Amino acid sequence: MERILLIGRNGQIGWELERCLVGLGEIVALDRSQLELHEATDIRRVVREVAPTMIFNAAAFTDVERAETDEAEALAINGAAVEALAGASHEARAVLVHYSTDYVFDGAAPAPYREHDTTAPLSAYGRTKLAGEEAIRASGCAHLIIRTSWVYASRGRNFLRTILRLAAQRSELRIVDDQHGAPTSARLIAQITAVMLHTLAVEPSVLERVRMGTTVNVAASGETTWYGFASEMRGLAAQLKIPFGAQLIPIRTDEYPVKARRPMNSRLSLERLSLEWGIVTPPWRLALRLCMEELAGSAGPDR
C-alpha cells in the first residue's frame, strides 16, 4: 500500500483528492497551516518525516488576476515551492503528482493542445505554473504532471459558484463567448487521478513512463465557451430549483477588460489519456449536472 503525502488538502482539487484516494494508500493530508510553502527547508523536512512513496501537490496560487500585480508571490508558490518539492521527491524516491493548467499555452493553435506542444503563456499565472512544470522536469524525480482546464467545484472560489451567486442578485450578466475550453470539475479530476494511481499499480509500462517523468492532459470531454458554460448552468438551475434570475448576454473577450490575458483556445487533447492510460472522460455537461445537484442539496453556492 502506498504512503501518500497530500499537499493542499483544503483546495478544490485537494479536498476531492483526500476523499477519492481513500483505500488506495495511507494518506497524510496537509494544509498551509501545517506546511509553509515559502520555506524550502520546511518542505524538505515534511517530506523526510512523512517518508511518502507518492506526493500529490494540489496547492497553488490560482488567483489569475492578482498574479498580474503580485507575480513574485505567485512564483513563490507555483514555482519555487514546486522546485523544492520536486527536489525533496527525488531525494525520497517518491513519485510526484502535480497539477498544472491550460494557461501554459497561448491559445493561438486551431486544434486541442497536445502535451508536447510548444508552451507560451500569456499571463503571470501561466508563467508561474510553467516554471513549476519545468522545475519538476529538471529535478529528475519520478513524476506525473496533470494539465487540466477551467476547474470548478461545489466549494471554493470558481466560475460556477460566482455565476450562480451573481445570477441570483443581478438582472443581467455579460459572459465571454469567444474563449473555448472544457469545464472540468475538481471531483472528476480527483476521480481520474485515483484511476491513474490504480493503473500505475497494475501496468508496468505506465509505471516506467512515470518513473521517467510524463505529462498528461485531464479534462472533461467536449468543449464550450464561458457563455455556453453559464447557459448550461441556467438550464440546470431551472430544473434543480436553484435561483437564477439573470439574463445572459454573450460578449467578446475585448469587451470584458481584465488584467490577465486568457487563451482563446484552452482545449486539451485527451488522446494520450485514452491511448496510454485507457481512460475516457465523461462529457462536461454530465460532470456539471452532478456538481449542481450537489449544490441543490446543500445550502447553495454561498455555503
N, C-alpha and C positions, 0 to 999 in steps of 0.2 A: 504493500500500500504506500502511496506517495505521502510525503510530508510537504504540505503546501503552505507557503507564505503568501498571503493576500494583502497587498498594499492598496489603500484607498477604499476601505470597506464601506464607507458612507456615500460614495459617489454613485451615480446612476448605474454604471456597469458593475462596480464593486459590490453594491448592495444585492444585485441579482446573482452575481457570481458566488457569493457566500452561500446562497441557497441552492444553486444548481450544482455546486461541486460537492455537496454533502454526500457521503458514501463513496466518493472517489479518492478520498485520502484524509489524513488528519490535517485540519485547517487551523492555521494561526492567522487571524484577520486583524489588521491594524488600521487605525485612522490617523489623522495628522496629529492628534494629541498624544499618540503613542510612538510616533516616528517623525522626527524633524527632518523633512526633506531638503532643507537648506544646508544640512550638515553631512558631508560625505562620511565623516568618521562615525556618525550615528547610524547611517545606512549600513556601513560595513559591520558595525558592532551587532546590529539586529540580525543580519544575515548569519554571522558567526554563531550567535546564541541560538537561533531557531534551527540552524543546520537543515535547511529545506532541500528537497530533491527538485522541487518546482517553485518558481516565484511568479506570481501574477501581479503585474503592475497596472492597476486601474486608476491610479492617481494622476491628475493632470491639471494644468491651468487651462481652463476651457472658455474663459470669457474673451471671445474673439475681438470685441470692440475695445475692451480695456487693454488688451495686449498691444494695441497700436500706440498707446501712450505709456505703457509700462512693460516694454519688451524685455527689459532686464529681469523683471520678476517672472515673466512667462518663461524665459530661457532658463532661469534657475530651477524651475520645476520640470519643464518639458525637455530640457537639455542636460544641464549639469547633474541634476539628481538622477536622471536616467543613466548618464555615463557612470556615476558612482555605483549604481545598482547593477549595471552590466559588469563592471569590474568585480564586484563582490560575487555575482553569479558565477563568473569564470573561476574565481578562487574556490568557491564552494562546489564547483562542478554541478551546478543546478541548471535546469532549463528555465530560461526567462521567457515568459509570455507577456507581450507588451501591446498596448492598443494605440493605433495611430489613426490617421484621418485622410479623407479625400482632399483636404486642403493643402496637401503637399504638391498637388498638381495645379496648373494654371487654368484648366478648364477650356483650353482652346481646341483640343482634339475633337474630331467629329464622332468618334466611337467611344465606347466604355474603356476606361483605363485598365491596362493590364499591370501586373505587379512590377514588371521590368521597364515600364515606360519611363521616359525622362521626367524627373520632378522639376517643378519651377513654381514654388509657392508665391502667391500674390500678397499674402498678409503676414504680419508678425507672428500670429498664431501658427500659420502654416510653416514658417521658417523655423520656429522653435520646435515644432513637432518633428520636422525633418532632421533637425540637429539631434534629437533623441534617437531617431532611427539610425542615423549614421554612427552615433556613438556606440550603439549596440553592435552593429556590424564590425566596427573597428576593434571591439573588445575581444573578439574571438570566442565569446561564450555561446553555448548552445542556445538557440533562440527561435521563437515564433513571433513574428510581428504581424498583428492582425489589423489591417486597414479597414475602416468602416465609414459610414456616411450618415448624415442627418439623424443623429441619435436622439431619441426621445424616450420618456418613461412616464409612469404614473406618479412619480415623485421627482423632486428636484426642479431645477430651472431648465426649461427646454421649450421649443416652439409649440408643441402641443398644449402644454399647460398654460403658456402665455396667451395663445389664441383663445382657448376656452374661457380664460378669465376675462379677457378684453371683450369677447363676444357677448358676455353676459352683462357688460357695463356700457357698451357703446352701440350706436345705431349703424356704424359703418367701419369697415376695416379695409385698408388698402394693402394688398398682398402681391409680392413679386411673382410674375408668371413667365419669366424667361430664363430662369435657372432650373436645370434638370438634374434629378438625382433619385435615390431610393430611400425614403424614410425607413429607418431601421430601429426597432425597439431595443432597449437595453436588455430586456428579458430574452429576446431572440439571440442577441449576441452571446449572452451567457449560456444559453442552451446549446448553441452551436459549439461554443468553447468546450463544454462538457463532453459533447460527442467527439470533438477533436482529441481530447485527452484520452478517451477510451480508444480511439483509433491508434494513438501513439503506443498504447499498451499491447495492441494485437497485430500491428502492421510494421514489421522490421524496416521496410523501405521508407515508410513515412518517418519513423523514428530517426533513421540515418539522415534524412533531409533536415530535420530539426537540429540534430547534433551539429550539422554543418552550418545551420542558420538559414531560415527561409521566411518569406513574406507571403501572406495570403489575404486576399480580399474577402471580407464577410459582410454581406448586406442582404436585405430582403430582395426578392426578385421583382422585376418590373421597374417602372420609373414614372415620375410625375414632376410637377413643379410645386413650389411652395403654395401657390394658389390652388392647385389641384389637391394638394395635401389638406389644406384648410377646407376646401369644398367637401371632401370626403368626411372630414370631421363634422361638418354641419349636417350632412345627411345622417350620420350615425347618431349625432346628438339628438336629432328629432326622434329617432327610433328608441333611444335609451332614456328619453325624458331628461336630458341634460340641457340647461338653459343656453340658448344660442340665438340671440335676437339680432345680431349684426348682419347687415348686408355686406357681401364680399365683393370687392372691386379689384380686378386684375390690373396690375401696373408693370411697367418696365423697371429694370434694375436702376437705370439712371433717374427714375422718378422717386427713388427711395434713398435719400442720401445717408450714407454711413461712413465711418472712418475706415473700416477694413474692406478691402476688395474681396469678393467671393468668386469662386469658379462658376462660370456659366454652365459647364458640364461637370457634374460631380458623379456621373455614372461609373461604377466599378465593374469590370469584367469578373464574372464568377466562374469562369472556365476552370481555373486551377483548383478551386474548391471542389468542383464537381469531379474532375478527372483524377486528381491526386488524392483527394480525401473521401470521395464518394458521397458528398453532401450536396443536396439540392435544397435551397431555402424556399420558404413559402412566400406567396405574394405579399407585398407591403400592406395591402388593404386588409388582409386577414390578421396580421400582427396588430394593426391599428385597432381593429374591432375588439380584439382580446384586451388591449390596453384600456380602451374606453369603457368596456364592460366592467373592468376592474374599478375604474373611476366612478362609474354609475352606482356601484355597490358600496362605495366608500362615502366620505364626506364631501367628495367633489374635488375639482382641480386646485382649490386653495388649501387643502389639508396639509 
